């Protein structure tokens, strides 16, 4: 089910970007593509394991997903969002190791396990940091936002609190 829900998240992003123009930043197109593509792939991986199918056909798919991962790393590093860029580098490493695992290189399976653990740990850090930044007003590094000289960085917590206050006043 994680792949399915990730696909749904990707579709929400794509619809928000194209139909409703809710999201405006160009890197969000890359995020929408990645969420959708990875969601479909992980759902298919789960289905294949459920059907007890072989892993060899996945070797070709890993090449395509390495390209998507490289594209994501390129986009997010280019816009200065290095934490997400690092996540895409980790995903690239996962698919790189997965390629060698599916063609039968023995040591690649252990390396794949290590890379998955490291990438998963980084993803959990990003998730945790975003939640505590938004909900508690912390400032854990999850995104680099350039700030002009003499200007204070934006406070996401204040914006969220104002939005919540407006919603409550409407009710």
C-alpha positions as CSV (number, residue, x, y, z in Angstrom):
1,X,0.0,0.0,0.0
2,X,2.8,2.5,0.5
3,X,3.4,2.7,-3.3
4,X,-0.3,3.2,-3.9
5,X,-0.5,6.1,-1.4
6,X,2.6,7.6,-2.8
7,X,1.1,7.5,-6.3
8,X,-2.0,9.2,-4.9
9,X,0.2,12.0,-3.4
10,X,1.9,12.4,-6.8
11,X,-1.5,12.7,-8.5
12,X,-2.5,15.4,-5.9
13,X,0.6,17.3,-6.7
14,X,0.2,17.0,-10.5
15,X,-3.5,18.1,-10.3
16,X,-2.6,21.0,-8.0
17,X,0.2,22.1,-10.4
18,X,-1.7,21.8,-13.6
19,X,-5.4,22.1,-13.1
20,X,-5.7,24.4,-10.1
21,X,-2.2,26.1,-10.0
22,X,-2.1,25.8,-6.3
23,X,1.6,25.1,-6.3
24,X,3.9,27.5,-8.1
25,X,7.5,26.4,-7.7
26,X,9.1,24.6,-10.7
27,X,10.8,22.0,-8.6
28,X,7.4,20.8,-7.4
29,X,7.0,19.3,-10.9
30,X,9.9,17.1,-10.2
31,X,8.5,16.1,-6.9
32,X,5.2,15.3,-8.5
33,X,6.9,13.2,-11.2
34,X,9.0,11.4,-8.6
35,X,6.1,10.7,-6.2
36,X,4.0,9.3,-9.1
37,X,6.7,7.2,-10.7
38,X,8.1,5.8,-7.5
39,X,4.6,5.1,-6.2
40,X,3.8,3.1,-9.3
41,X,7.1,1.2,-9.2
42,X,6.9,0.3,-5.5
43,X,3.3,-0.8,-5.9
44,X,4.4,-3.0,-8.8
45,X,7.3,-4.4,-6.8
46,X,4.9,-5.4,-4.0
47,X,2.5,-7.0,-6.5
48,X,5.3,-9.0,-8.0
49,X,6.5,-10.2,-4.6
50,X,2.9,-11.1,-3.8
51,X,2.7,-13.2,-7.0
52,X,6.1,-14.7,-6.3
53,X,7.5,-13.5,-9.6
54,X,11.2,-13.4,-10.4
55,X,13.3,-10.3,-9.9
56,X,15.2,-10.3,-13.2
57,X,12.7,-8.1,-15.1
58,X,13.4,-5.4,-12.5
59,X,16.9,-5.0,-13.7
60,X,15.8,-3.0,-16.7
61,X,13.4,-0.8,-14.6
62,X,16.2,0.1,-12.2
63,X,18.0,2.0,-15.1
64,X,14.9,4.1,-15.7
65,X,14.5,4.8,-12.0
66,X,18.2,5.7,-11.7
67,X,17.6,8.3,-14.4
68,X,14.6,9.7,-12.5
69,X,16.7,9.8,-9.4
70,X,19.6,11.6,-11.2
71,X,17.1,14.1,-12.6
72,X,15.6,14.8,-9.2
73,X,19.1,15.3,-7.7
74,X,20.0,17.6,-10.5
75,X,16.9,19.7,-10.1
76,X,16.9,20.0,-6.3
77,X,20.7,20.7,-6.1
78,X,20.3,23.3,-8.8
79,X,17.6,25.2,-6.8
80,X,19.6,24.9,-3.6
81,X,17.4,22.4,-1.9
82,X,20.3,20.2,-0.9
83,X,18.4,18.0,1.7
84,X,16.0,16.7,-1.0
85,X,18.9,16.4,-3.5
86,X,20.7,14.1,-1.0
87,X,17.5,12.0,-0.8
88,X,17.5,11.6,-4.6
89,X,21.2,10.6,-4.5
90,X,20.3,8.0,-1.9
91,X,17.5,6.8,-4.2
92,X,20.0,6.6,-7.1
93,X,22.3,4.5,-5.0
94,X,19.3,2.2,-4.0
95,X,18.5,1.6,-7.7
96,X,22.2,1.2,-8.6
97,X,22.7,-1.5,-6.0
98,X,19.3,-3.1,-6.9
99,X,20.4,-3.4,-10.5
100,X,23.4,-5.5,-9.5
101,X,21.3,-7.5,-7.0
102,X,18.8,-8.5,-9.7
103,X,21.5,-9.7,-12.1
104,X,23.0,-11.9,-9.4
105,X,26.0,-10.1,-7.9
106,X,26.1,-11.5,-4.4
107,X,27.8,-8.6,-2.4
108,X,25.4,-6.1,-3.9
109,X,22.5,-7.4,-1.8
110,X,24.4,-6.4,1.4
111,X,25.3,-3.0,0.0
112,X,21.7,-2.6,-1.1
113,X,20.6,-3.2,2.5
114,X,23.0,-0.6,3.9
115,X,22.0,2.0,1.2
116,X,18.3,1.4,1.9
117,X,18.9,1.9,5.7
118,X,20.8,5.1,5.1
119,X,18.3,6.5,2.6
120,X,15.4,5.6,4.8
121,X,17.0,7.2,7.8
122,X,17.6,10.4,5.9
123,X,14.0,10.3,4.7
124,X,12.8,9.9,8.3
125,X,15.0,12.8,9.4
126,X,13.4,15.0,6.7
127,X,9.9,13.9,7.7
128,X,10.6,14.6,11.4
129,X,12.2,17.9,10.7
130,X,9.4,19.2,8.5
131,X,6.8,18.2,11.1
132,X,8.6,19.8,14.1
133,X,9.4,22.9,12.1
134,X,5.8,23.4,11.0
135,X,4.1,22.4,14.3
136,X,6.6,23.5,16.9
137,X,8.4,26.4,15.2
138,X,11.8,24.6,15.3
139,X,14.4,25.5,12.7
140,X,15.9,22.1,11.7
141,X,17.6,22.3,8.4
142,X,15.4,20.8,5.7
143,X,15.5,23.4,3.0
144,X,17.8,26.2,2.0
145,X,15.8,29.3,1.4
146,X,17.9,32.2,0.1
147,X,17.4,35.4,2.1
148,X,18.3,38.9,0.8
149,X,20.8,40.9,2.8
150,X,19.1,42.5,5.9
151,X,16.0,40.5,5.5
152,X,14.7,38.1,8.1
153,X,13.9,34.5,7.1
154,X,10.3,33.6,6.8
155,X,8.6,32.0,9.8
156,X,6.4,29.1,8.5
157,X,4.8,28.7,11.9
158,X,3.3,32.2,12.0
159,X,1.8,31.7,8.5
160,X,0.3,28.4,9.6
161,X,-1.1,29.9,12.8
162,X,-2.6,32.9,10.9
163,X,-4.2,30.5,8.4
164,X,-5.7,28.4,11.2
165,X,-7.0,31.5,12.9
166,X,-8.7,32.7,9.7
167,X,-10.3,29.3,9.2
168,X,-11.6,29.3,12.8
169,X,-13.0,32.8,12.4
170,X,-14.9,31.7,9.3
171,X,-16.6,28.9,11.2
